[in-house]
Amino acid sequence: MAQLFTIGAGNCRPRPGRRRGVAALLLCVSVPAWADASSISESCARTGGSTAGVTYTCNALSIGAGEAIGIRSLGPGTVMVAVKGDLRVGAGAKINAGGLESKLFFVVTGLVDLGADSLLSANLTSSGVITTGAHNTVTGNLQTGSAAINVGAYNTVNGNISTLVAGVITIGADTTVNGDLSTASGAINVGDRSTINGSLLSRVAGAITLGSGVTVTGTVGTTYHGSDIGAGAITVGIDSEVQMGLTTNTGAITLASSSKVCGNVITNDGAVTVGANASVCNSVCTGNSGAITVGAGAAVGGNVESAMAGAITVGADATVAGAVTVRQAGAKTIVASAKVGTAMLGNTCVTQAAAVPSTIKIVSRQWRQIFMR
């Protein structure tokens, strides 16, 4: 009698009490391998198995320290792991290493804890807090509803990080994120010396704070493009650089000493402070209200303007390439050693803010139903 096999550990294992044979090998080869024998296959119930995809469902899932799990699918098939509880990944575990993150989705109703030195290549959405340890690598998007996302120090995240409603996003020191950070009503905090190769957006309410030595290649905003809402201060730390603009609707903007913004710095209702020896490549302006202070030795490559009500002060040895203009109410003070242009340069208050980001997409009707439960 032909021996029957089950899939596991990247090969075929005989079921007890069956004989080996050529027919068994043919049967083994014909069975699609969706997942190696692992904590997933042993702890979760599997449904599906066609090229359209397979789903694993479990009440909770713990992946052991150092465990390696390879997820493989045929053709366009995708693997969904639905965890109706907590997902805990031990230190040094490797999940889908070398595989495409677009082939693996985790949907978790509890908290997620990725241990130090672990690797995950998947898109992950959770109803609870997501926390990653130090020295982790995540390839894929991380998303919660109203829970916090805490990314540890010395991490690399190749994907977007978002909270849909409320939930603070915290990026540890010396971490690189190759994607956008976004939240509706939560704060965003980026640790010292970290790099965000993307934009930061808190679109309804929530402050954004960049530590010292941070680099952001996109825009930073507490309001989004085309919106007249949003409240939250923006603070750019010492020696940090934002390579595009800063925008708030209601909230102060503070650039610490020796920081740099290559774009416009704009708030509708809130003060703007450009610290000593800081620089802004383009213009600095306020709309309805808000004073503007350009510190000693600071440089502004465009104009400085308050459109309605707001005083402007330009400190000692500061440089403003364009004009300094108070259009309605507010005093204008320019220290004698400052250098200020006499003509307006280009368009003053052109908003540079990110669009509202999209959510993680679940790719089939069955998986959308799981996600909504």
C-alpha positions, 0 to 999 in steps of 0.5 A, spaced: 500 500 500 502 506 498 504 510 504 501 517 506 505 523 507 504 529 511 508 536 510 513 538 515 520 541 515 520 543 508 519 535 506 515 529 507 514 525 513 510 518 513 504 517 517 505 511 522 503 504 520 504 505 512 509 502 508 514 506 504 513 506 496 514 509 489 507 511 489 508 515 496 513 519 493 509 521 487 503 523 492 508 527 496 511 531 491 504 532 488 502 536 495 503 543 495 507 545 501 504 551 504 508 552 511 514 548 514 512 544 520 512 549 526 509 553 531 504 555 526 502 549 523 502 545 530 498 550 534 493 553 528 487 550 524 488 550 517 483 551 512 484 552 504 490 550 500 489 552 493 493 557 489 488 562 492 491 561 499 491 558 505 489 560 512 491 558 519 487 560 525 489 559 532 487 562 539 494 564 541 500 563 538 507 563 541 513 562 536 520 559 540 526 563 541 531 561 535 525 558 531 525 558 523 519 558 519 519 558 512 512 560 508 511 558 501 505 558 497 504 556 489 503 561 484 499 567 487 497 564 493 498 568 500 498 565 507 494 568 512 495 567 520 489 569 524 491 569 531 485 571 536 489 572 542 496 574 543 502 573 538 509 572 542 515 571 538 521 569 541 528 572 541 532 570 534 526 567 531 526 568 523 519 568 520 519 568 512 526 569 512 528 571 504 520 570 502 516 576 500 512 580 505 506 580 500 505 573 501 504 572 508 499 576 513 498 576 520 491 579 523 492 579 531 486 581 536 491 581 542 498 584 543 504 582 539 511 582 542 517 580 537 523 578 541 530 581 540 534 579 534 528 577 530 526 577 523 519 578 520 517 578 513 510 579 513 504 584 513 502 585 520 495 588 523 493 588 530 488 590 535 493 590 541 500 593 542 505 592 537 512 591 540 519 589 537 525 588 541 532 591 539 536 589 533 530 586 529 528 586 522 521 587 519 519 587 512 512 589 511 507 594 514 505 594 521 498 597 523 494 597 529 487 600 530 487 604 537 493 601 540 501 603 540 506 601 536 513 601 539 519 599 535 525 598 539 532 601 538 537 598 532 531 596 528 530 596 521 523 596 518 522 596 511 514 598 510 509 603 513 507 604 520 500 606 522 495 607 527 488 608 524 484 611 530 489 613 536 495 610 538 502 613 539 508 611 535 514 610 538 521 609 534 527 607 538 534 610 537 538 608 531 533 605 527 531 606 520 524 606 517 524 605 510 516 607 509 511 612 512 509 613 519 502 615 520 496 616 525 489 619 526 490 622 533 496 619 536 503 622 537 509 620 533 516 620 537 522 618 533 528 616 537 535 619 537 539 618 530 534 614 527 532 615 520 525 615 517 525 614 509 518 617 508 513 622 511 510 623 518 503 624 519 498 625 525 492 628 521 487 629 527 490 630 533 497 628 536 504 631 537 510 629 533 517 629 536 524 628 533 530 627 537 537 629 536 540 627 530 534 624 526 533 624 519 526 624 515 526 624 508 519 626 507 514 631 510 512 632 517 505 634 518 500 634 524 495 636 518 494 633 511 494 636 504 488 640 503 485 639 510 483 645 515 483 641 521 489 638 525 492 640 532 499 638 534 506 641 535 512 639 531 519 639 535 525 638 531 531 636 535 538 638 535 542 637 529 536 633 526 534 634 518 527 634 515 528 634 507 521 636 506 516 641 509 513 642 516 506 643 516 501 644 522 494 647 522 494 648 530 500 647 534 507 650 535 513 648 531 520 648 534 526 647 530 532 646 535 539 649 534 543 646 528 537 643 525 535 643 518 528 643 514 529 643 506 522 646 505 517 651 508 515 651 515 508 653 516 502 653 521 495 656 521 495 658 529 501 657 532 508 660 534 514 658 530 521 658 533 527 657 529 533 656 533 540 658 533 544 656 527 538 652 525 536 653 517 530 653 513 531 652 505 524 655 504 519 660 507 517 660 514 510 663 515 503 663 520 496 664 518 491 666 523 495 667 528 502 666 531 509 669 532 515 667 528 522 667 532 528 666 528 534 665 532 541 668 532 545 665 527 539 662 523 538 662 516 532 662 512 532 661 504 525 664 503 521 669 506 518 670 513 511 672 514 505 672 518 499 673 514 494 675 520 496 676 527 503 675 529 509 678 531 516 677 527 523 677 531 529 676 527 535 675 531 543 677 531 547 675 525 541 671 522 539 671 515 533 671 511 534 671 503 527 674 502 522 679 505 520 679 512 513 681 512 507 682 518 501 683 513 496 685 519 497 685 527 504 684 530 510 688 531 516 686 526 523 686 530 530 685 526 536 686 530 541 690 527 546 685 525 541 680 522 541 680 514 534 681 511 532 681 503 527 686 501 523 682 495 519 677 496 521 670 493 516 666 490 510 663 493 510 664 501 506 659 504 505 653 499 503 647 504 507 641 503 504 635 507 502 628 506 496 625 503 492 621 508 495 614 507 491 607 505 490 601 510 493 594 509 489 591 504 487 584 505 486 580 498 480 576 498 473 576 501 474 570 506 480 574 509 477 581 509 471 577 513 476 574 518 479 581 519 473 584 521 471 579 526 
